[in-house]
Amino acid sequence: MHNYIEGQWQQSSTTEMLPVINPATGEELDRTPLSTASELDRAAHAASRAFPAWRRTPVTERVQFLFKLKMLLEEQFEDVSRTITMECGKTLAESRGEMRRAIENVEVACGAPTLIQGYNSEDISTGIDEIMVRQPLGVCAIISPFNFPGMIPFWFFPYAVACGNTVIMKPSERVPLTMQKVFRLLETLGLPAGVVNLVNGGRDVVDAILEHPVIRAVSFVGSSAVARHVYSKGAAAGKRMQCQGGAKNPVVVLPDANIESTTEIVADSAFGCAGQRCLAASFAITVGDVKTPFVDAMQQRAAARVTGNGLEAGVQMGPVITPQSRTRIEGLIDQALRDGAKAIVDGRNPAIPKYAAGNFVRPTVLDGLPFESAIARTEIFGPVLSIHHVDDLDAAIRVVNSGGYGNQASIFTASGASARKFRYEAEVGNVGVNVGVAAPMAFFPFSGARESFFGDLHAQGRDAIEFFTQEKVVVERWPKEWSRKF
């Protein structure tokens, strides 16, 4: 495992290494070097040296590299997808979906010649024109999480590069192999040395990024507690920040919802990627007399979900990322039961044939967890769905808005009026209507609110273009008497 700095693969000088473990098999795949602050410093200065020439490269030329990258990602689609599954644990189908979203962001970033345009007005006063142009920031850093090692970096770096910035990537130390493969592809593009850089590491590298005077902007995805810390520290250092945090995503089910399709969608949302995604449904709110049929159907769907190695055919859910994550999730289930919940389906301590060393928790459905329980407000980040009951839609919306998070909320209904009321009043960044994972397409921002997002501009699309550029306003006048006469 190597860093990639100024167009060269470099072995880290550190002696601290973290094993990269396949979470399904317990097999060690590689070891991540926990690089030092001095190595981050070398990458930052390499990116800084590359910036002046890169920003002067016409945007129409910059995006040509992204067109080539899109084709390379398509060619290596299966290989990269399998790498995601091996180091992250999700099913191969989920990894393929992740890579498709990554490629879509490259495609949108290829539109930078249009997206980066400013605007102008003639004669704001007699003979005076005013122009707004967008210019790159400089060196930008990306700190990505373990749960989407292929997709989340692409929320940011194609836009940063297309806008004329240079980039430092810091992947999660738990899942570094995907970005190793992506950077092998980037190496073949012929980008100028220093435009893209990769530094592996842990907290020391993150702190070095937040403190480094050359780095102008930081993009981060992780838990809310860490997102708040990263945002506060980076902003205090004068950096432009966008920090996506955690979530506790509610789904509201009305009596007029189609139970069969609703429970299928909710099961995919709650248990897909083993619940390790910031848009996972983890908190179902049934309204009125839909409670019993919903609980019964969710019990059947959770119990029937096939759990195992994501590379095997027919597997619908893989393991969680580490043994520590499994222990934490099972401990939260224990606490929920002590608080009064009933385990309709209990996924603790499963026996997965052939994979005794894997970090498996089967789908779990809890009913009757009191709203006042801390677990009802805790991001479990595992395949656990709690079901709660209220009498009407107004009460459901009050519950949705009472939590600290605001990443996503979904409603399942056949009523347009109910759906409109919900999307209008729900205080979240992403709303799903009869959709369990309201993941925005690459040309829309990946939104978030309250404790789920710290910053002003989000990932993807126009927001990404705005984040990775600074506006410059020019007011100009050319008096006739100053012109040379020929």
N, C-alpha and C positions, 0 to 999 in steps of 0.2 A: 504494500500500500504506500503510495507516494503523494506528495503535494505537487501542484502544477503552478509554477511561478515563472513569469516572464517567458513563456513559451517553452519551458523545460520541466521535465519530470524530475523532482528532487526528493531524495530520501530525507525524512525528518531527522534532526539531530537529537530528538528526545529519546530517553530510555523507557518512558512510560507508554505502555501499549494496552489497549482495551480489546479483549476478544470479541469478534463478530460472530454471533451464534445463530444458527438456523433455529428459529423458535419452535419449529415443528419436530425436529429430530434431535436437538441438542448438540449437533455437530458444529465444531468450530470451522468457520469459513475463511477467516483471515484475522488480522489484528490491526486495529486503528491506532496510528500514532497520535498521541495527545501533544500536538505541536506546541511550541513555545511562543511567547509574545514577540520574540525577536524574529521568528519566521513569519508571523503575521505582519510585522513591520516591513520585512523584505517584500512581501506581496503588495502591501499598500504603496510603497515607493515605486515598485515596478508598474503598478497600475497608474500611478501619478505621472510617471515618465511617458507612458503610452498615451495619456489623455490628450495632450495638445494636438498631436497629429490625427488621432481618431476623431476628435470633435470637428476637425476641418475636412474630414472625409465626407463627401456629399451623402446625404441620407439615402439617396437612390443606390449608392454603392454599398452602404452599410447593410441594407436589407438583402443584398445579393447573397451575403453569407448565411442569412437566415433561410433563404430559399433552398440553399444547398443543405443546410442542417435539417430542414424538414424532410428532404429526400433520404438523407442518411438515417434519420430516426425511423422512417417507414421501412427501410431496408433491414434495420436491426431491431425491428419492433418486437419480435418474439424473444430474441436473446435478452433484451433489456427487461421485458416483462417477466421472464423467468427469474432474472436476477432479483427483481423486486419481491417476488414470491419467496425466494429462498432466504432473503435476509429480513424480510418484513413479516412474512407469514400469511398474507392474504391469499385468496384463491387466484389461480392464473387468470380466470375471467375478470376478476377485480383489478388485477395488475394491468391487463390489457385495456380496461376502461380508463385506468389512471394514465397510461401512456397516450391514449387517444386524446384526453384532455390536455396533456402536455403539448402534443403536436398542434392542437387547435390554438393554443396561445402563441406558438411560433407563427402560425398562419395569420393571426390577427396582427401581430407585431410587424409582419411584412407590409402592412398597410400604413406604416409610420410616415411615408412621404405625404399622405393625406392627413393622418391624425395629428401630426406635429405642426400643422399649419397654424399661423396666428391670424390676426385680422387687422384691418386698417380703416381709417376714415379720412377722406380728403376735406380740406377747408374747414377744420374745426374752428378756425378763425381765418380771416382773409389771408390767403397765401400760405397757410400753415397746415401741414398734414400730421397725422398721428398714426403710429404703427406699433402693433404688439407682435413680438417674435418670441419663439421658445428656443432656449439654449440649454445644453446639457449641464448637469451639476458638477460632474467630476468623478471621483472614485465612489462607488456604491458597494455596500456589503449586503449579503443575503445569508440569513441564519435560518436553516430549514429544519423541520422536525422529523421524527422517525416514521410517522404513519403514512406519509405519501412521499417517499424519497425521489420518485420520478416526476410527479406532477407539480408539487408546490414550488420548487425552484423555478419552474417555467412560468409561474404567475408573475415573475419579476424580471429575470435576467434577459429574456429576448427583448423586452421593452427598454430596459436600461441600455443595452447595447445598440439597439436601433436608434435610440435618442442621442447617441454619441457619448455615452458614459463608458467608463471602464469598471470592471466588476471583480469582486472577491466573493467566492462561494465558500460557506462553511456548512457542510452537510452534518446531519446528526451523526455523532460518533458511533451510534448503534447500527446505523445502516449506511455505510459509506460506499458500498460497492456499486450502487446504481450510478452515482455521480462519477465514479472512476470510469465507468463505461461511457457515460455521456461526454466526459472530457477527452476520452480517446477519440471520439467522433469530432469534437471541437478542434482537436489538434490537427485533423486532416483538412480543415477548411482553409487554412492559410491566413488566419487572422493575424494582425500585427502582434508581436510579442507584448504581453502585458495587458492586453484588452480583457482577457478572461483569465482568472487565477483561482486556484483551489487550495484551501488550507484546511486540513483535517485537525480536529481537536475538540476539546471540551470547554469548560467554563473559562479557563485562562484565555483562550482565543476569543471567546465572546467578549470578555471584559476588555481585552486589547482592542477589539473592533470599536467598542463604545467609547474608548478613551483616545483613539488615535486621531491626531489633528488633521491628517490628510483625508480621512474618510468623511464624505459629506452627507451621506444618507444611508439608512439601515432599514431593511425589510426583515421582519421576524414573524414566525408562526410557532406557537407553543401554548402552554397553559397560561391562564389569566394571571396567576401570581408572577410567573416569570415575565410575561408580556408587560405587566405594569413596571417591573423592575427595569427591564431593558428600555422601555419607552422613557421612563423617568431619567435614567442615567444618560441615555443618548441625547435626549432633548436638553438636559442640563449642560451637555457639552456642545450645544449649538447645532446638532445634526437634525436633518429632516428624518422623521420616523414614521413608520407604519407597522403596527404590532397587532397581529391577530391572536386573540386569546381563546379560552375554552368555551364550553357551552353546556347547557342542560336543556335540550330541545324538546318542547312539548308538542304533542299532536292531539288535536281536539276532534272527537268523533261524535257527530250528531246522529239522532235516531234515523234520519233519512239516508244515511250513508249506506252504500252497498257493502255488506259485511264481508263477502268473499274477497272482493278486490281490495277493500280497505285493509283487511288483516294481512293479505299477501304483501301489499306495499309496505305496511308498517313493520312486518317481520323483516323484510329486506333492509329497511332503514335501520331498525334497531340492532340487527345481528350481522349485517353486512360489514365486512372488514373487522369482524369480531367486536363491533361497537367502537373501534378505535378511530373514529373520525369526528371532526368537529360539527358535522351535520347529522350525526346519528340521532334517531328518535330514542329518547330514554325515559320519557315521561308522558304516558297516555292519559288523557282526560276524557272520560265518557260522559255524555250528557243524556239525562233522562233514562228511558228504558232500553237504551242500547247496551247497557253495562253487561248484562248476563251473556247475550250472544257474542259480544266482543271478547270477553274473558274466555269463554269456551273455545272460540276459534283461535285465539292467540295461544292458548294452551296446546292445542293440536299442532299448530304451525311450529312452535318452539320445540316441542318434543320430537317432531319429525325431521328437524333440520340436521343434515349430515355434517358432522364435524370431523376434521382430520387434516392431513397434509394437503395444502392448497395446490400442489402439483398433480395430485391424483384426480382422475376423472370422477365426476359425481359428487365431489366434496363441495359443500355449500358454505362452509365457514372454517377458517383456519385458527391457529393459536393466537394468544396475546403475545406481546413482544418479549417479555422477560419473566423469569420465575418470580421476581419481585412484584411485577404487575399482577400476575395471577394471585399471589398472596394478598395483595392490597384489595383486589376485586372481591375475593372470597371473604375477606374481613369486612368489607362494606355490606355484603349480603348478610353476614352474621349479625351486624349491627342493625340492619333493617328488620330482621326477624325479631331481635330483642326489642325493637321499637314498636312492634305490633303487626308487622307485615306477615302475610302468608305466602309461602313459596308455592305458587301454582305449578311451576316447573323449576326444579332446582338443578343448576348446572355445575355445582361444586364437585370437586374430586372425581372427574369423569375417568372412565377407563377407555382409552383410545387404542385399539389393537395396533401393535407394532411401534407405537410412539409413546412409550412410557416416559421418555425424557422430554417430551414436548410440554409447552406452556399452555395447556388447554383448559378452558372453562366453557362448558356447553351453554347454549342459550338459557337464560333465566327469566322467569316472569314472576313479579311480585304483585300481590293485590292487598289492598287495605293498609298501605303504608301511610301513617298520618302525615298531613301536610306540614305539621310543625316539626317533623323529624329532620334532623340535619341531612340525612341521606337523600331526602326529597329535594334538597338544594345542592347536592354534591355532584360534581362531574365524575361519574364512575369510570368512564372511558373503557368500557368492557361490554360484553353482550348481555346487558341487564336492562329489562324494561319494567318499570313500575306503573301500575294502573290505578287511577284515582277517579272519583265520581263526583259530579256536581249536577244541579238540577236544571240549569239553563245556560245559554251561550254567554250571557253577561257575566255569570259567575266564572265560567271557563276563561274568559278574557282577563278577568281580575287575577286569576291564578297565573296565567301566562305572564302578566305584567308585574307580578309580585316578586319574581326571582331576580337575582342579580345579573344573570346572563341575558344576552339579547342577540344570539347568533341566528337562530331559525325558529319558526313555529309553523305548524301545518294544520289545516282543517280538512276534514272529510265530510262532504255534504252534497246533496243534490240541489240545494237552494242557493241561487245566485245572490239573493239578498243577504243571507247569512255569511256567505263567502266574502261579499264586499264589506260588510260590517267588520268581519275579522281582519281582513287585510288592512282596513283603514285604522283600526284601533290597536292591533297587536304591536307592541313596542320592541320590534326585532328588526334586524337588518335584512333577513331573507325570509320570505313568506311562501309557503307551499299551499296550493289549493288542489286537493286530491292528488298531491305529490308528496312522497315521503322524504325525499332528499332534494331540497330546493337549491341544487348546486347551479349557480349561474353559468351560462355559456361564457366563453372567453372574451366575447365582445361586450359583456356586462361586468360591472364591478362585483367582486366577491365581498358583499357587504357584511356588516356586523354592528352591534350597538351595545351600549352600556359596558358591562365587564367583559364583553367578548371582543372589543376592538378599542385600541388606543391610537389615536391619530385622526387625520382628516380625510386623506385620500386612500382608497382601498387598492387591492390587487386587481390586475387584469384591465383590459380595454382602455377607455379614455382616461379613467382614473390613474392607471399606470403611466400613461404618457404624461399626464400632468404632474404626477409625483416625481418622475425622473427628469423633468425639465424645470427651468426657472423662467418666468416671464420677464421680458425686457421691453419697456415702452420707450419708443423714440418719438420725440416731437421735433419736427424739422421745418425750416423755412429757408427759401432760396430767393432773396430779394433780387429783382432785376438789376439794380444798380451795382450788385456785387459780381455779376456775371462778366466774364471777359468778352469784349467785342471783337469780332473777327471781320 
